[in-house]
Amino acid sequence: MKKGIAEVPGILCGTAFAGIKRTEKPTNRPDILVVVTEKSSEFAAVFTRNDVKAAPVRVSMEVRGKVSGIVANSGNANACTGKRGLSDAYEMSKLTSQLTGKGKFLVASTGVIGEPLPMDKVRKGIAEAVSNLGEARGEEPARAIMTTDTFPKTSFKEGNGFVVGGIAKGAGMIDPSMATMLSFVATDADVPKELLERALSEAVDVSFNSITVDGDMSTNDCVFLLSTGKSGVKVDERNYGEFRDLLTKVLEDLAYQIVKDGEGATKVAKIVVEKARTKEQAKKVSRKIALSPLVKTALFGCDPNWGRIAAAAGAALAGVDEEKLEIYIGNYLLFKGERASYREEDVYRYMKENKEIEIRVVLNQGNESFKYLTCDFSYDYVRINAEYRT
């Protein structure tokens, strides 16, 4: 069994199928998730920076103090739903508190934008999920928040006396900050609020905020991090680095799975920019390449078109010097100030035979680097999104 958030000591999960999404396609996959902490928990959260924020994002952004867990639904984003949407998001949180006899709950939703939640179904679903708390383990909590995902995303890492485990969903509308993604993560370490928030911010920067599928920013994305303290291990400045690094590994694992599951994707591409003047320069260049539809379609066609990579690097407007620029696909040097000597068929074969492609861009201007993850654009991306609401 793959482990996730439910295997973190001090966490109980319950799921239910409420039939929230209006669709002609039959499904019995759970669409309600309730995550409960045995004791009130410190939490940290990161939210979308989109100006158009869904009701659950707005409600969760108001939460202060400790929480008792998370309530989430899939199939309906509860976004652009006005005052009713806010009222429904508040009700989801309050109802979960009443049914569990506990404190405040963070709330999250994902799915179709612009439709009000069918609250009669949501209420029944939350009640059912609460009634089976502790029964949803392994991949089951992740299944409850899936939309166009083709597989549940979980990760679990063990540290020195404590663990970090989490789940995520996301396959499309993926681009910082952050994506149409939800991620719920927990640790049994006892982490004070300030360090929890710092660690999440630093871990998100190199994971969920360093991936893209299609360049579209969502209204609903959020990452919640809970600290149950069940292990008794206290995190302070002395062991903060160890905790942050373990959290980062979990988030990077989940972020990789999101890109791998990109809508219609057949390949994951790792864009590595090296020898930049600053980390910000490296990030801007890697992000621009990762976002390029022309680079992404070339990946799908296994076309070693370094010209598209060079153009995208320059389009970052980050001070790239063409004469110093080097471009590699895999271990093949394609460009070094001008076209390099290589056999096109060799690079094509590398791209054809591998599901993970590395594109390395060397700026030769300094010592900083940054890595971005992206995926290819295929015919299926258009089909999946054309049919999303049916």
Helices and strands as residue ranges (DSSP letters): G 5-7, E 11-16, E 32-47, H 55-61, E 67-76, H 82-100, E 105-112, H 119-131, H 140-143, E 153-158, E 163-169, E 182-187, H 193-205, G 208-210, E 222-227, H 240-260, E 268-276, H 279-291, H 293-300, H 306-315, G 322-324, E 326-329, E 332-336, H 344-353, E 356-362, E 368-375, H 379-386
